[in-house]
Amino acid sequence: MTVAAVPSDPATASPQAPVIPRQRSAPAAELHQPQPWWRDAVIYQVYVRSFLDSTGDGIGDLAGVRAGLPYLRRLGVDGLWLSPFYPSPQHDHGYDVADYCDVDPVYGDLDEFDRLVRDAHRLGLKVVVDIVPNHCSSAHPWFREALAAAPGSPARARFHFADGRGEHGELPPNNWRAMFGGPAWTRTTGPDGTPGQWYLHMFTPEQPDLNWRNPETGRAFERILSFWLERGVDGFRIDVAAGLFKHPDLPDSPDPYADERTRDSVNPLAWNQPEVHEVWRSWRRLCDEAAARDGRERLLVGEVSVPTAAEHAAYVRPDELHQAFFFDLLAAPWEAAAFRGVIEEALRDIAGTGSTVTWVLNNHDQVRTVTRYASPSGDADPSGAGTGGPRARAAALLMLALPGAAYVYQGEELGLAEVLDLPDEVLTDPVFHRTGSRLRVRDGCRVPLPWSGHVSPFGFTTGGDARPWLPQPDWFAAHTTERALADVGSFWHLYRDALQLRRSLPHLGEGPLRWLDSPPDVLAFVRGDGLVCAVNFGDGPVPAPVAGPPLLSSGPCADGTLPAGTAAWWSCDPSGVLD
């Protein structure tokens, strides 16, 4: 096995971030009842096929992730979330699962997974795996059995099969559209070649939706969770957590194109049905029982796409999911008022449940921040020299100063921008292949990471003639981990220094947030009793809210000012805050 080299972190690469000893001790009761690890954890999302290739085939794998664990430890995250690595035809790169209790050979095997978990735990890193309960692959044995079975059979009852409408059943059972484009129904063909029933798929025909009104589905997934819990995982990221149940009558939607138009789960008849909450109560009991057996707290974090923070909060009640990603910060425009509104809503509605807000700025489905935050003039300079780079740095400091947990998508710490010029012939996203449109196609944020060197494959793979599964642009040379580690002004060092401070300061993690009076284009707040964070969303410098140099800033701060597109942290006595 050949593993691409992971750059080391020389002791001379940069000075250590300023580490301030904790200034107060927890009450005695808290010492005996420590808070669960997940409440303020920072988790690094690993998109496995794009992280690091150990076999030379141009596709990242579990052994590559294992080789990269020391890099993640040096960065300072608390754990990693692995994208799906299960056997799959890869129509949606693993989110079409053919076997939930194994590893796809392209990524390794169960022994390699076990080694990954052991090594991660040895380094103090948690391991969260992705679980996909809303749908499976059309290659899953259940679905193959269903296609071969007769209408009304138990095999078909595991999915949503229905007769078509029209004189000969030639029309879909309802008017729903798939999120990835086209009708949400596909018609089957009988053994004799005649058209048969239709089946539901809210994403692609290769991802048939499971029927969660069938008790057999719930029992199967409890066995799946138990399988991975026994292998030592620390939690599960739940794909499409607001899905699973559909309206029992499968009626027409008043806005059938909503999901297809928005690429989001907004059809109220297909998503966010009340019955889903009992599933999360069942899974919570399963995780709590595992924790009671071995004393290791397990995490359930959901991908919950719902219209409001109040609806989001329903998923993180004390007996349901521990956390759910709060996507509103990711979707907020680069405006102080928009960011403040999102933060206030989350802290009011979600933190009020007893959970903590789970902040994200990027993931494998979204345009990277460096590109997203570029000015309307289109200066998404891949080098990060335009407005997008500084704003992405500032947003990172803001997110890491907020109370709760945070998830960092691989490449954020390198300042990677979206790769916008991938040729049509290399695009793999089913959204592109079903719609013909490049709008919101996700390949651009999934290009394999650059590790070292000056030309592709940038240390991602050491195979002789192997090419990364998606082509890397030439400008990746300025963003390799090798260069980032050696450059004290890089994104990587900003993240590393912020994560070190977050661990050492008593004001960060959980706790209250108090807003400070500030100019319209500035957000400033106090955490605890002495950590101030301020972000300048405007176009010109403003006075800093605290006298003296900051502990950490996303860009140069001098002369008591906070430049445009810059965030900074100060530690001070409350009387030193200019409020």
HELIX and SHEET records of a PDB file:
HELIX    1   1 ALA A   28  HIS A   32  1                                   5    
HELIX    2   2 TRP A   37  ASP A   40  5                                   4    
HELIX    3   3 VAL A   48  SER A   50  5                                   3    
HELIX    4   4 LEU A   62  ALA A   67  1                                   6    
HELIX    5   5 LEU A   69  LEU A   75  1                                   7    
HELIX    6   6 LEU A  110  ARG A  122  1                                  13    
HELIX    7   7 PRO A  141  ALA A  148  1                                   8    
HELIX    8   8 ARG A  156  ARG A  158  5                                   3    
HELIX    9   9 PRO A  215  GLU A  230  1                                  16    
HELIX   10  10 ALA A  258  THR A  262  1                                   5    
HELIX   11  11 VAL A  276  ASP A  294  1                                  19    
HELIX   12  12 ALA A  309  ALA A  313  1                                   5    
HELIX   13  13 ALA A  314  VAL A  316  5                                   3    
HELIX   14  14 ASP A  328  ALA A  331  1                                   4    
HELIX   15  15 ALA A  336  ASP A  349  1                                  14    
HELIX   16  16 ALA A  351  THR A  353  5                                   3    
HELIX   17  17 THR A  369  ARG A  372  1                                   4    
HELIX   18  18 GLY A  388  ALA A  401  1                                  14    
HELIX   19  19 GLU A  412  LEU A  414  5                                   3    
HELIX   20  20 ASP A  424  VAL A  426  5                                   3    
HELIX   21  21 PRO A  430  THR A  435  1                                   6    
HELIX   22  22 ASP A  443  CYS A  445  5                                   3    
HELIX   23  23 ASP A  474  HIS A  479  5                                   6    
HELIX   24  24 THR A  481  ALA A  486  1                                   6    
HELIX   25  25 PHE A  491  SER A  504  1                                  14    
HELIX   26  26 PRO A  574  GLY A  576  5                                   3    
SHEET    1   A 9 VAL A  42  VAL A  46  0                                        
SHEET    2   A 9 GLY A  79  LEU A  82  1                                        
SHEET    3   A 9 LYS A 126  ILE A 131  1                                        
SHEET    4   A 9 GLY A 235  ILE A 238  1                                        
SHEET    5   A 9 LEU A 299  GLY A 302  1                                        
SHEET    6   A 9 GLN A 323  PHE A 326  1                                        
SHEET    7   A 9 THR A 358  VAL A 360  1                                        
SHEET    8   A 9 ALA A 405  TYR A 409  1                                        
SHEET    9   A 9 VAL A  42  VAL A  46  1                                        
SHEET    1   B 3 PHE A 161  ALA A 162  0                                        
SHEET    2   B 3 PRO A 195  LEU A 200 -1                                        
SHEET    3   B 3 TRP A 185  THR A 189 -1                                        
SHEET    1   C 5 LEU A 513  TRP A 515  0                                        
SHEET    2   C 5 VAL A 522  ARG A 527 -1                                        
SHEET    3   C 5 LEU A 531  ASN A 536 -1                                        
SHEET    4   C 5 THR A 566  SER A 571 -1                                        
SHEET    5   C 5 LEU A 552  SER A 553 -1                                        
SHEET    1   D 2 VAL A 542  PRO A 543  0                                        
SHEET    2   D 2 THR A 561  LEU A 562 -1                                        
END                                                                             
